[in-house]
Amino acid sequence: YHGHVFWDTEIYLLPFYTLTWPEAARTLLMYRFHTIDGARAKAAAMGWRGAMYAWESADTGAETTPEQVVDPDGRIVDILCGKLEQHITADVAYAVWQYWQATRDEPFLLDAGAEVLLETGRFWTSRAQPESDGYCHIRDVIGPDEYHEHIDDSAFTNVMARWNIRRALDVAALLRERWPERWANLSSRLGLSDTELAQWRTVADTMATGWNPQTGLFEQFAGFFGLEEIDLTAYEGRTVPMDVVLGRDRTQRSKVVKQADVVALLGLLPEEFPGESAAANFRYYEPRCGHGSSLSGAMHGLVAARLGYSDLALHYFRQAVAIDLADNHTTIVGGLHVAALGGTWMTAVFGFAGLSLQSDGVSLNPKLPANWRSLAFSFAWRGRRLKIKIDGTEQLLRATLQAGDPMTLSVNGRQHEVRRELAAACPL
């Protein structure tokens, strides 16, 4: 990307840095804080409030996405991501909150993180508009699936926006309770009133998401289910992306998905998919994905591993690893696909090891591939550092506390106290 910053940083790189090198994660997030004025300027220029982060950002936070490019046959092609791929704003908030959960870095939250959460939450409450059906809608966007432009109510965008608003309300309540003087100063500087915060809650509670409780499916965007079905198995030998095979217009009219979209939402916010709906959404969207992005395989692998589809998860893990090792995208001359590498780590740690981070602690639900003897990794958590080794042969998980105070670790639903070393039976 020649030094420019996209959503890859927050969604595919920050998890690795947050859990292995928190100081680097903090630096990456401070970049977003230092460029928040550029995000505010973009929101204001488009008629909204708060901070709307650039899809492609450089030194000031101003939008640097080109408005047009010339394609190989000489046609002028409009590039709409800079205006319409707005989920980047919620992605930044997601990374801020995950860092806070993992580190409890109070100076960061008070000096930077809270302001980012509040200003991004404010953006979404101005962006989502109430309509006569009683719901708030976000119209004319692009989701992670960039094959479909000018769409309404992208499930990924709307659910992440709702999540963003609710975390902004959480941080407002936290500051009000624990640091009332800091809250008074910050809310005064931002012009935040209790009336506005109450309106935020209303927007979050009435956000249209495309969720169907009967089927358990999220519609990727309004009208997606009515698009043309394309059997991707008929194109397995292709050497170019599906939008090149079908042409842009037909791709836009089809259910072919460029990369993990609803599946990415499932990877980031699994709590939004109750009961069997996680498997239902994965089974629906996975066969329709053309994997036209190097980021797609890793996220599919992560979700497949969590769901217990170990062979499919291993397939996607290998696909992600091979992007650079085998140059499967024939672009290694431009440098490593660092975000895909981050995604590969996520597949191993969040997928196969089943690491999950909640406000009240850490859990592991391992599901190793059948031919893996073991998986080992270390991670940082609120001033502690743990080394985890999952032994597939012995069906055993070993946790070693390398630094910090004793902590509780949940393994397959059972709570264990880790003071120095723990060995827990772990059926795989």
C-alpha positions, 0 to 999 in steps of 0.5 A: 500500500506504499505506506497508506493505511486501510482497514487491514491494520485494525482488523487483521494486524492489531489482534496480533500486536495487541496480544503479542506486542501491546506497545506497538499496538498502542502506537498504531492506535495513536496514529488513529487518534492523531489523525482524528481531525482529518476524520472529523473533517471528512465527516463534516464535508459529507454532511455528518457529525463526529469522526469518519475515518478515511478508507485510505489514510496517510499522514493527516488522516485526509482521504487519499483514495483516488476518485478514478483510475485507468483500467488495463483497456483504457477505460476510466473507472470510478473508485467509490471506496473512499466515499462509500466503504465507511465500515472503516470507522467502526473497524477503528473503534473495534481495534480501540476497544479490543486493545482496552479489553486486553490491556486495561491501559488507562492512560490510553483510554483517557487520553485517546481511546475514549475520544475515538470511541465517542466521535466514531459513535457520534458519526454513526448516529448521524449517518443512520437515518430513522425511516417510516418503518421504525428502523434506522437505515444506512444507505448507499455504502460498500461493505467488505464485499467490494463487488457490490457498490451503492448498497443499502443496509450492509449487515457488516456495516450496520451491525458494526456501527451498532456495536460501535455506538454501544461501546461509545455509550459504555465508555461514556458510562465508565468515564462518568463512574470512574473518572468523573472529572475527566468525563466532565472535561471531555464531554464539555470539549466534545459538546456531548449532552445526556440528551444526545447520548440518549439519542445514540441508544435509540439509534443503536436499538433500532438499527436495521441489520438484515437479521431474519430470526426464522432462518437465522441468516443475515442478508448481506445487504438489502436485496442480496437474496434476490440476486443471481446464483452463480455456481463457483465450482464451475470456475475453480480453474480460473486464474483471475478474480470472478469480477474479471470472469463475469464482468463488473455488471454481472458480478454486481447483479450476482451473489458472488462475494469478493471476500469474507463479509458476513463471515467477517462479521461472524469472525469479529462479533460471534455474539451476534450469531446465537445458537445455530445461526453461526453455522447457518450463515457460514454454510450460506456465504462460504460457497458464494465467496470468490476470495478475490482478496488475500484477506479472505481465506484467513477469516474463513479459516478462523470461522470454520475452525471455531465451528469445528469444520477442521478440514475446511479450516485447514484448507483456508489456513494453507491458502492464506499461508501460500499467498506469499510462500507460493505467490498464489496471488502473483503479487509478491514482487510488491512485498509481503501481504502482511495483513494476510499474515496477521490473518493467518495468526488469527486463524491459528490462535482464535480458530484452532486454539479457540482463544477468546477474550471477554471483559471478564477473562480469557477462554480457550476451546481448542480444535486442532486439525487431525494431523497437527501434533501441537500448537504453541503460542504466547499472548499478553493479557492485562499485564500478564504473559502466558505461554500456551501449548496444546498437545494433540497427541496427549489431549492436553493443554499446558499454560505457563504464566511467564509474567504477572499475577495469577489469573483464571483461564477457562478451558472448554468451559471449565475454570482453572486458576493459573498461578505458575503452570497449569496442565488441563485435560483438553479433548480435541 
